[in-house]
């Protein structure tokens, strides 16, 4: 049975649907010798190539799925390669059993903490799509001491350049007047930093602690990774 290219390739672990759409727009994908087009359908018997290189497809069953937790340190880019030569998160990861790693939700270069990777592009798409409203929890340190009124504004919502935004929860960390745990259910670019900036505060440290049901393990040091077991991965 034929499927859209994005779904077919994502299920085989070649990338997220969004990433595959970018390949099509850039003219990097071909199907049976002709350039792929958006909306095109194919099945597992098709000759699908990326930059002329054949892409393996799985017929009859989904590719073996792996999910990996990574503790991102400061200074690493959440991209496969960086034009400026900066280190990337992919450089530390082990080779997957099949397919390739797809990152679930990016972190900017100065943000640390939990990153999830999977070889299941369809899973990555579901976990990143706004309709999922999956919670992200962060620990944030700001410069200065926000008042109760400022915290109330952040809970109620403020206007950013790409629309209204708010924290679902914001709680001070005991004994730390300028550190907070914040929760939001969307992953807009630099949203945590921009929310604080909108009320006049600069973020000095930011770390993601949780993505959905998966928490950053307390014994996982920056730069270390861990594969999730089947039960843990099923929580996603």
Order of alpha helices (4+ residues) and beta strands (2+ residues): beta-alpha-alpha-beta-beta-beta-beta-beta-beta-beta-beta-alpha-beta-alpha-beta-beta-beta-beta-alpha-beta-beta-beta-alpha
